[in-house]
Amino acid sequence: MNANREKEAASVASSEAAVAAEEFKRVDTSTATKVKEACVKQVKTVAANAARKIAGVAPKYYEITATSFRGDVEQVALLRNKSAYEVDFTYTATHKDGTVNTTNQTCRVSTDFGFVEMRP
């Protein structure tokens, strides 16, 4: 009888985990907008800082001339029970010499919006 209760408890826990995981990935429109704004702000900040001479490194002059997103913003699980938002992100940089580079990366934003990183 104990074995049956353990199996039933495991089944219920598994079902609850599946439902929680499904709900975990949903991101409301307001949050998705904030995530996208954070991604655009990050690449523009990096471009602005690249124009400064820092520690003897010559500045690189470029600006972000286009941005777009592919897919929806999703909340993803990280290590140690942490989570973050991710979205596929494309941006175009136009350099001072006229060179144009388009980059596709995954933008990851912490749920408290404390960090933003671009991942290959």
N, C-alpha and C positions, 0 to 999 in steps of 0.2 A: 504494500500500500504506500509506503514511503517513496518507493521508486516512481510510482505513478504521480505523486504530488510533485516530485522533483522535475519530472518530464513536463508536467503541466506548467509549473512555474517558469521553466526554461523557455517554453513555447510562448508564454505571455510576455516574458522579458524580451524575447526576440522580436515579437510583433510590435511591442512598444518602441523598441530601438529603431525599427524600420520606419515607423510613423514619425518619430522624432527626427530621424535623418532627413526625411522628405521635407518636413517643416523647416529644418535647419537651413536648407539651401534657398528658401524663398527670400527675396529681397524686395522691399516695397519701392515704389517709384521715387519717393523722396530720398531714400538712402542711395539708390542707384545714381541719382543725379549728383549727390554729394561725392560719391566715389569717382564718377567721371570727371567732375570738376577738380578733384584732388590729383587725378592722373595728369590732366592738362597743366595744372599749376606746377606740378613736379618737373615736367620736361621743359617748361618755359623758364623755371628757376635755374635748372641745370644749364640751359643755353645762356642765360644772363650771366651766370657765374663763370662760364667758360670764356667770356670776353675780358675777364680780369687776369692780370699777370699775378700768379700766385707761386711763391717759392721758386722764382726763376723760370717757371714754365711759361712759354709764350702763349698769349691769349689766342683763342680760336673764336672768330666772329661768325656767328650763325644765328638764325632765328627760326622758330617753329612756324611754318607757314600753313600747315594743314594737320588736322587731327580727325580720327574717326574710330569708332568702336565696332567690333565684330561680336555679335552675340550678346547675351544678357549678363548682368552683374550677378555673380553667385557668391554665396557665403561658403567658405571651404574650411575644413578642419585642419589644424596644424598640430604640431607636437605639444605635449603637456596640456591637453585640453584647451588649447587656444584656438581661435578662429580668425579669419580675415576675409575680406572681399576681394574677388578677382574678376577681371574682365580682359578680353583680348583687345589690344590697343595698337593702332597704327598712327604714326606721325611722320610728317615730312619736314626735314630741316633744309633750309637754303643757306648756303655758306656765302661769305663775302665775295669769293671768287666766282660765284654763280653755280657751283656744284650743288646738286640736289640729291639728298639721300632720303629714302623712305625706309622706315624701320618698323617691324612687327614685333611686339613684345606682349607679355602678359603683365598687366599692372596689378599689383597687390597692395591693398590698403588695410591697415589694422582696423579692427572694429571700433576703436576709440579715435581713429583718424590721427594717431600719433606718429605713424610712419607710412611712407609710400615708397615702394620699390618697383623697378622695372626688371622683369625676369625674361630671359631669352625663351 
